[in-house]
Amino acid sequence: MIDFNYHSNHIEGNTLTYGQTKLLLLFGDTIGNASMQDYEEMKAHNVGLELVKTAAFDKERTLSETFIRDLNKTILVRDFYKTSHDGEYRYQVHVGVYKTRPNSVITQTGELFAYASLVETPALMSDLVGWYNEEERKKILSPVELAALFHYRYIRIHTFEDGNGRIARLMMNYILLRRNYPMIIIRTDDRAKYLRILHQCDLLTGNIPSDGAHATLEQTKPLIDYIADISEKKLDAAVKLAKGEIKEIIESPEISG
């Protein structure tokens, strides 16, 4: 619980240290010089994690767009203002609703990489949720394939104005838990590799957002292999724990502070 919340938020720029995260989630302490928003979002992300676990174990409940919107609203708490990347203006982030302004990133080569447009987003999200529920019913794809493919397709839509990376990782673990796989953690010190692998998938799918939102197994193979490797190590550790060969599964060293 501590490790997943710490790493998933830290990847997105949350400034709480591992020690501060542990004190906050176990004892409610807000010791340190981090912003109150960082503390609030860390606590809210843990609430989102519990929502995901509850939903994953309810096998009679299918996935809905409403659940994903509620999850975004939960982890971001309330509407807030952000400063644009160039620092020229501030804009309001609306939580729990699909994006109201275009979103994109600047690649390492200086090119603009756009996500789904405002007009495309609702239809692509309907496609994504419908596709997932059908694949979950058929059970042809492995848990790792389904989780990684959902993660990538969702990221290419970039549904909300903020929180998309955290939603993608929460939903990936929702899928794994639903198939009785252990949760996995993408560590903050693996961030560069994680982003590089997502970029490799971008190169395979191309720049058109709708193509990325319907990416194939072949196009997302770099991410599938990456998630499979993490899952295999986690399962191996779980077996050793069950056999008493290790006392606990340690995902991250405690960072001072």
C-alpha positions as a printed NumPy array, in Angstrom:
array([[  0.   ,   0.   ,   0.   ],
       [  2.736,   2.454,   0.973],
       [  4.987,   1.477,  -1.916],
       [  2.305,   1.668,  -4.61 ],
       [  1.045,   5.065,  -3.462],
       [  4.548,   6.464,  -3.098],
       [  5.899,   5.322,  -6.446],
       [  2.834,   6.051,  -8.598],
       [  2.571,   9.596,  -7.219],
       [  6.308,  10.248,  -7.166],
       [  6.547,   9.391, -10.874],
       [  4.112,  12.266, -11.489],
       [  6.049,  14.781,  -9.395],
       [  4.634,  14.408,  -5.872],
       [  7.35 ,  15.643,  -3.501],
       [  6.634,  13.476,  -0.442],
       [  9.545,  11.244,   0.478],
       [  9.009,   7.568,   1.165],
       [  9.285,   8.253,   4.901],
       [  6.734,  11.07 ,   4.746],
       [  4.375,   8.843,   2.748],
       [  4.683,   6.108,   5.353],
       [  3.973,   8.498,   8.244],
       [  1.015,  10.001,   6.399],
       [ -0.679,   6.747,   5.398],
       [ -0.03 ,   4.856,   8.631],
       [ -0.405,   7.624,  11.202],
       [ -1.896,  10.649,   9.41 ],
       [  1.181,  12.771,  10.112],
       [  1.933,  15.68 ,   7.761],
       [  5.486,  16.323,   8.939],
       [  7.776,  18.045,   6.443],
       [  7.837,  20.891,   3.972],
       [  5.777,  19.392,   1.129],
       [  2.72 ,  21.268,  -0.132],
       [ -0.637,  20.454,   1.399],
       [ -1.861,  19.472,  -2.066],
       [  0.821,  16.764,  -2.22 ],
       [ -0.33 ,  15.403,   1.158],
       [ -3.992,  15.523,   0.112],
       [ -3.356,  13.806,  -3.212],
       [ -1.303,  11.061,  -1.569],
       [ -4.105,  10.315,   0.905],
       [ -6.704,  10.526,  -1.854],
       [ -4.691,   8.179,  -4.062],
       [ -4.82 ,   5.603,  -1.283],
       [ -8.614,   5.958,  -1.198],
       [ -8.576,   5.379,  -4.958],
       [ -6.45 ,   2.277,  -4.459],
       [ -9.023,   0.861,  -2.037],
       [-11.818,   1.611,  -4.527],
       [ -9.901,  -0.292,  -7.198],
       [ -9.348,  -3.296,  -4.93 ],
       [-13.014,  -3.42 ,  -3.913],
       [-14.193,  -3.169,  -7.52 ],
       [-11.682,  -5.76 ,  -8.747],
       [-12.899,  -8.391,  -6.294],
       [-16.568,  -7.768,  -7.147],
       [-16.731, -10.261, -10.016],
       [-20.376,  -9.439, -10.781],
       [-19.539,  -5.809, -11.531],
       [-18.379,  -4.832, -15.013],
       [-16.161,  -1.852, -15.716],
       [-17.888,   1.455, -16.506],
       [-16.841,   4.92 , -17.597],
       [-18.532,   6.229, -14.451],
       [-16.107,   4.221, -12.311],
       [-13.097,   5.693, -14.121],
       [-14.483,   9.227, -13.805],
       [-15.159,   8.681, -10.096],
       [-11.627,   7.336,  -9.682],
       [-10.164,  10.491, -11.224],
       [-12.33 ,  12.661,  -8.99 ],
       [-11.253,  10.658,  -5.951],
       [ -7.499,  10.873,  -6.498],
       [ -7.492,  14.568,  -7.448],
       [ -9.923,  15.584,  -4.668],
       [-11.235,  18.856,  -6.153],
       [-10.892,  21.275,  -9.07 ],
       [ -7.649,  23.252,  -8.975],
       [ -5.459,  25.535, -11.072],
       [ -2.236,  24.602, -12.829],
       [  0.387,  26.658, -14.607],
       [  1.063,  25.866, -18.265],
       [  4.384,  24.227, -19.187],
       [  5.694,  27.498, -20.593],
       [  4.636,  29.369, -17.443],
       [  2.606,  31.898, -19.423],
       [ -0.861,  31.226, -18.022],
       [ -2.896,  29.311, -15.445],
       [ -5.841,  27.066, -16.221],
       [ -8.416,  25.192, -14.187],
       [ -8.253,  21.422, -13.92 ],
       [-11.719,  19.876, -13.744],
       [-11.718,  16.588, -11.83 ],
       [-13.935,  13.638, -12.659],
       [-14.943,  14.969, -16.092],
       [-13.387,  14.307, -19.466],
       [-10.871,  16.925, -20.532],
       [-12.13 ,  20.335, -21.578],
       [ -8.871,  21.458, -23.18 ],
       [ -6.486,  19.636, -25.533],
       [ -3.509,  17.869, -23.976],
       [ -0.167,  16.979, -25.517],
       [  3.509,  16.574, -24.692],
       [  6.721,  17.759, -26.294],
       [  8.926,  14.809, -27.233],
       [ 12.684,  14.638, -26.668],
       [ 13.134,  15.641, -30.305],
       [ 11.048,  18.77 , -29.754],
       [  7.986,  17.528, -31.635],
       [  4.399,  17.956, -30.452],
       [  2.755,  14.625, -29.583],
       [ -1.003,  15.06 , -29.235],
       [ -3.463,  12.86 , -27.39 ],
       [ -7.101,  12.325, -28.352],
       [ -9.06 ,  15.48 , -29.111],
       [-11.965,  16.723, -27.028],
       [-14.381,  15.466, -29.672],
       [-12.754,  12.025, -29.939],
       [-12.37 ,  11.319, -26.228],
       [-15.941,  10.267, -25.256],
       [-16.25 ,   7.81 , -28.166],
       [-12.766,   6.386, -27.609],
       [-13.469,   5.879, -23.908],
       [-16.735,   4.118, -24.741],
       [-14.787,   1.891, -27.155],
       [-12.1  ,   1.198, -24.544],
       [-14.501,   0.189, -21.771],
       [-16.648,  -1.863, -24.127],
       [-13.586,  -3.618, -25.549],
       [-12.26 ,  -4.373, -22.058],
       [-15.534,  -5.858, -20.815],
       [-15.76 ,  -8.068, -23.904],
       [-12.148,  -9.251, -23.54 ],
       [-12.712,  -9.902, -19.84 ],
       [-15.715, -12.036, -20.75 ],
       [-13.844, -14.015, -23.423],
       [-10.68 , -14.495, -21.319],
       [ -8.473, -15.098, -24.344],
       [ -5.828, -12.504, -23.499],
       [ -3.593, -13.222, -20.53 ],
       [ -3.976, -10.926, -17.484],
       [ -0.677,  -9.202, -18.316],
       [ -1.6  ,  -8.704, -21.978],
       [ -4.994,  -7.264, -21.083],
       [ -3.606,  -4.998, -18.348],
       [ -0.736,  -3.652, -20.465],
       [ -2.928,  -3.139, -23.522],
       [ -5.564,  -1.261, -21.493],
       [ -2.84 ,   0.861, -19.904],
       [ -1.39 ,   1.896, -23.252],
       [ -4.709,   2.484, -25.005],
       [ -5.881,   4.623, -22.096],
       [ -2.684,   6.684, -22.067],
       [ -3.071,   7.457, -25.766],
       [ -6.537,   8.859, -25.079],
       [ -5.289,  10.823, -22.044],
       [ -8.857,  11.183, -20.888],
       [ -8.566,  13.803, -18.158],
       [ -6.753,  17.082, -17.681],
       [ -4.617,  15.565, -14.911],
       [ -4.056,  12.241, -13.186],
       [ -3.891,  10.106, -16.337],
       [ -0.682,   8.254, -15.465],
       [ -2.   ,   7.395, -12.013],
       [ -5.338,   6.255, -13.444],
       [ -3.537,   4.064, -16.005],
       [ -1.495,   2.326, -13.293],
       [ -4.5  ,   1.936, -10.99 ],
       [ -6.58 ,   0.431, -13.797],
       [ -3.737,  -1.867, -14.819],
       [ -3.704,  -3.253, -11.283],
       [ -7.511,  -3.448, -11.248],
       [ -7.224,  -5.837, -14.192],
       [ -4.438,  -7.89 , -12.61 ],
       [ -6.273,  -8.169,  -9.278],
       [ -9.475,  -9.164, -11.04 ],
       [ -7.618, -12.116, -12.55 ],
       [ -6.12 , -12.985,  -9.125],
       [ -2.651, -11.694,  -9.999],
       [ -0.695,  -9.659,  -7.433],
       [ -0.482,  -5.912,  -7.869],
       [  2.678,  -4.576,  -9.475],
       [  4.563,  -1.383,  -8.819],
       [  6.409,   0.714, -11.368],
       [  9.14 ,   2.226,  -9.259],
       [ 10.062,   5.878,  -9.459],
       [ 13.706,   4.955, -10.114],
       [ 12.459,   3.028, -13.166],
       [ 10.618,   6.084, -14.528],
       [ 13.01 ,   6.72 , -17.423],
       [ 12.761,   3.101, -18.615],
       [  8.97 ,   3.112, -18.224],
       [  8.606,   6.282, -20.311],
       [ 11.064,   4.977, -22.897],
       [  8.997,   1.802, -23.293],
       [  5.8  ,   3.819, -23.727],
       [  7.628,   5.852, -26.384],
       [  8.647,   2.649, -28.165],
       [  4.971,   1.715, -28.332],
       [  4.207,   5.214, -29.686],
       [  6.68 ,   4.652, -32.504],
       [  4.995,   1.357, -33.363],
       [  1.464,   2.782, -33.36 ],
       [  2.193,   6.174, -34.919],
       [  1.066,   9.695, -34.051],
       [ -2.665,   9.386, -34.745],
       [ -4.414,   9.226, -31.317],
       [ -7.235,   6.946, -32.471],
       [ -4.669,   4.446, -33.773],
       [ -2.973,   4.431, -30.374],
       [ -6.343,   4.032, -28.657],
       [ -6.862,   0.847, -30.694],
       [ -3.278,  -0.424, -30.465],
       [ -2.637,  -4.118, -31.054],
       [ -0.703,  -6.66 , -29.008],
       [  2.186,  -6.436, -31.462],
       [  2.348,  -2.656, -31.189],
       [  2.377,  -2.76 , -27.394],
       [  4.806,  -5.672, -27.057],
       [  7.496,  -3.51 , -25.357],
       [  5.064,  -2.612, -22.567],
       [  3.653,  -6.144, -22.329],
       [  7.152,  -7.584, -21.936],
       [  8.004,  -4.95 , -19.316],
       [  4.864,  -5.625, -17.262],
       [  5.352,  -9.383, -17.65 ],
       [  8.877,  -9.121, -16.246],
       [  7.683,  -7.156, -13.202],
       [  4.78 ,  -9.581, -12.676],
       [  7.056, -12.619, -12.892],
       [  9.384, -11.197, -10.248],
       [  6.425, -10.337,  -8.003],
       [  4.922, -13.818,  -8.373],
       [  8.308, -15.404,  -7.65 ],
       [  8.626, -13.309,  -4.499],
       [  5.073, -14.246,  -3.459],
       [  5.904, -17.963,  -3.8  ],
       [  9.038, -17.509,  -1.695],
       [  6.996, -15.643,   0.906],
       [  4.426, -18.465,   1.016],
       [  7.204, -21.021,   1.446],
       [  8.758, -19.017,   4.267],
       [ 11.958, -18.422,   2.321],
       [ 11.592, -14.651,   2.832],
       [  9.781, -12.703,   5.553],
       [  8.375,  -9.884,   3.413],
       [  8.318,  -8.502,  -0.107],
       [ 10.224,  -5.228,  -0.092],
       [  9.444,  -3.015,  -3.071],
       [ 11.531,  -0.018,  -2.123],
       [ 14.179,   1.03 ,   0.371],
       [ 13.075,   3.545,   2.954],
       [ 14.319,   6.953,   1.856],
       [ 15.554,   9.25 ,   4.576],
       [ 13.097,  11.974,   5.507]])
